Amino acid sequence: MVLDRSEGLIRHAAIADLGAGLAWSDVWAYDACAAGTPWRVALPSEGASFALGLGAGFWLNASAAGSLLVVGAVPASARVALCAGWNLVGLPGFAIGVRVADLKLATRADAVVGFDPADPYHTRPLADAEILATGQGLWARVPADVTWVVAG
């Protein structure tokens, strides 16, 4: 995945390991299921303690162009907990052909928003026919707690 300003997906790894050799200023994650504040942020000096779980979306502000290589085992299927409201997630594993409509059907999400570098807020609503891509985070708004099950 080539980075200038983007989102990504990893499984239970520290951002310091993923960002090794990559110039970045900060990383953000949002967990709607977390007690207290759902936002977490880390600077490069704090990257070793900033771990992300399966299906977690994150926002990494790269300070220079580069690549982020993610390696590891991919589960046969992934279960991603989503809590009522907005969730920052990524497509777990390397599933192919998963559409926004599939995510909505599986989770009852009523809105799905993706990354758009041209938008002032770097987001745009995703159409039901759009295909979700590994390595790209998205926001999904669900009406109630649900587990999103995705084949690997």
C-alpha positions as CSV (number, residue, x, y, z in Angstrom):
1,M,0.0,0.0,0.0
2,V,1.4,3.4,-1.0
3,L,0.9,6.1,1.5
4,D,0.8,9.8,1.4
5,R,-2.3,10.4,3.7
6,S,-4.3,7.2,4.1
7,E,-6.0,4.7,6.3
8,G,-5.2,1.0,6.7
9,L,-5.9,-2.3,8.4
10,I,-3.8,-4.7,10.5
11,R,-4.2,-7.5,12.9
12,H,-3.0,-7.2,16.5
13,A,0.3,-5.4,15.8
14,A,2.0,-2.4,17.2
15,I,2.0,0.6,14.8
16,A,5.8,1.0,15.5
17,D,6.4,-2.4,13.8
18,L,4.2,-1.5,10.8
19,G,5.6,2.0,10.5
20,A,9.3,1.0,10.7
21,G,11.2,2.9,8.1
22,L,8.1,5.1,7.3
23,A,8.1,8.8,8.1
24,W,4.9,9.6,10.0
25,S,3.7,12.3,12.5
26,D,0.8,10.7,14.3
27,V,-1.7,7.8,14.1
28,W,-5.3,7.8,15.2
29,A,-7.8,5.0,15.9
30,Y,-11.5,5.1,16.9
31,D,-13.2,2.3,18.9
32,A,-16.9,2.9,19.4
33,C,-17.0,0.0,21.8
34,A,-14.3,1.4,24.1
35,A,-15.2,2.6,27.6
36,G,-14.5,6.3,28.0
37,T,-13.2,8.3,25.0
38,P,-13.3,6.3,21.8
39,W,-10.3,8.1,20.2
40,R,-6.7,7.0,20.7
41,V,-3.7,8.8,19.3
42,A,0.1,8.1,19.2
43,L,3.2,9.9,18.1
44,P,6.1,7.9,16.7
45,S,7.8,7.7,20.1
46,E,4.6,6.0,21.5
47,G,4.1,3.6,18.5
48,A,5.3,0.5,20.4
49,S,2.3,0.7,22.7
50,F,-0.3,1.6,20.1
51,A,-1.7,-1.8,19.1
52,L,-4.6,-2.4,16.7
53,G,-6.8,-5.4,16.5
54,L,-8.4,-7.4,13.6
55,G,-10.7,-5.1,11.5
56,A,-9.6,-1.9,13.3
57,G,-9.3,1.0,11.0
58,F,-6.7,3.7,11.6
59,W,-5.6,7.0,10.3
60,L,-1.8,7.4,9.8
61,N,-0.5,10.8,8.9
62,A,2.5,10.1,6.8
63,S,5.0,13.0,6.6
64,A,6.6,11.6,3.4
65,A,5.5,9.3,0.6
66,G,6.4,5.6,1.4
67,S,5.0,2.1,1.7
68,L,3.4,0.2,4.5
69,L,3.9,-3.5,4.2
70,V,1.6,-5.7,6.3
71,V,2.4,-9.4,6.6
72,G,1.0,-12.2,8.7
73,A,-1.6,-15.0,8.8
74,V,-5.1,-14.3,7.5
75,P,-7.9,-16.0,9.4
76,A,-10.5,-18.1,7.4
77,S,-13.1,-15.7,8.7
78,A,-13.0,-12.6,10.8
79,R,-15.4,-11.4,13.4
80,V,-15.3,-7.6,13.9
81,A,-17.3,-6.1,16.8
82,L,-19.2,-2.9,15.8
83,C,-21.0,-0.8,18.5
84,A,-24.0,1.4,18.0
85,G,-23.0,4.6,16.2
86,W,-19.9,5.3,14.0
87,N,-17.2,2.7,13.8
88,L,-13.8,3.2,12.1
89,V,-13.0,-0.2,10.6
90,G,-11.1,-1.9,7.7
91,L,-11.9,-5.0,5.6
92,P,-10.2,-7.8,7.5
93,G,-8.1,-10.2,5.6
94,F,-8.1,-10.3,1.8
95,A,-11.7,-10.9,1.0
96,I,-12.6,-10.1,-2.6
97,G,-15.7,-8.6,-3.9
98,V,-17.2,-7.4,-0.7
99,R,-19.5,-4.5,-1.6
100,V,-20.7,-1.6,0.6
101,A,-24.2,-3.2,0.2
102,D,-22.8,-6.4,1.7
103,L,-21.5,-4.6,4.7
104,K,-24.8,-2.8,5.2
105,L,-26.8,-6.0,4.9
106,A,-24.6,-7.9,7.4
107,T,-24.5,-5.0,10.0
108,R,-27.7,-3.0,9.2
109,A,-25.3,0.0,8.7
110,D,-27.3,3.0,7.4
111,A,-24.2,5.0,6.3
112,V,-20.7,4.0,5.0
113,V,-18.1,6.7,4.5
114,G,-14.6,6.3,2.9
115,F,-11.4,8.3,2.3
116,D,-11.3,11.1,-0.2
117,P,-8.1,13.1,-0.4
118,A,-9.8,15.9,-2.3
119,D,-12.5,16.5,0.3
120,P,-11.8,19.1,3.0
121,Y,-12.6,16.4,5.7
122,H,-11.0,13.6,3.6
123,T,-14.3,11.6,3.5
124,R,-17.1,10.8,1.1
125,P,-20.2,8.6,1.2
126,L,-19.6,5.3,-0.4
127,A,-22.2,3.9,-2.9
128,D,-23.7,0.5,-2.3
129,A,-22.1,-0.9,-5.4
130,E,-18.5,0.1,-4.4
131,I,-16.1,-2.7,-3.6
132,L,-14.3,-2.5,-0.2
133,A,-10.6,-2.8,-0.5
134,T,-8.1,-4.4,1.9
135,G,-5.9,-1.7,3.3
136,Q,-8.5,1.1,3.2
137,G,-10.4,2.1,6.3
138,L,-14.0,3.3,6.4
139,W,-16.6,4.7,8.7
140,A,-19.7,2.6,9.2
141,R,-22.7,3.8,11.2
142,V,-24.8,1.0,12.8
143,P,-28.0,1.3,14.8
144,A,-27.1,-1.3,17.4
145,D,-24.2,-3.5,18.5
146,V,-23.4,-6.1,15.9
147,T,-20.6,-8.5,14.9
148,W,-19.5,-8.2,11.3
149,V,-18.4,-11.6,10.0
150,V,-16.2,-11.6,6.9
151,A,-14.7,-14.6,5.1
152,G,-10.9,-14.3,4.9
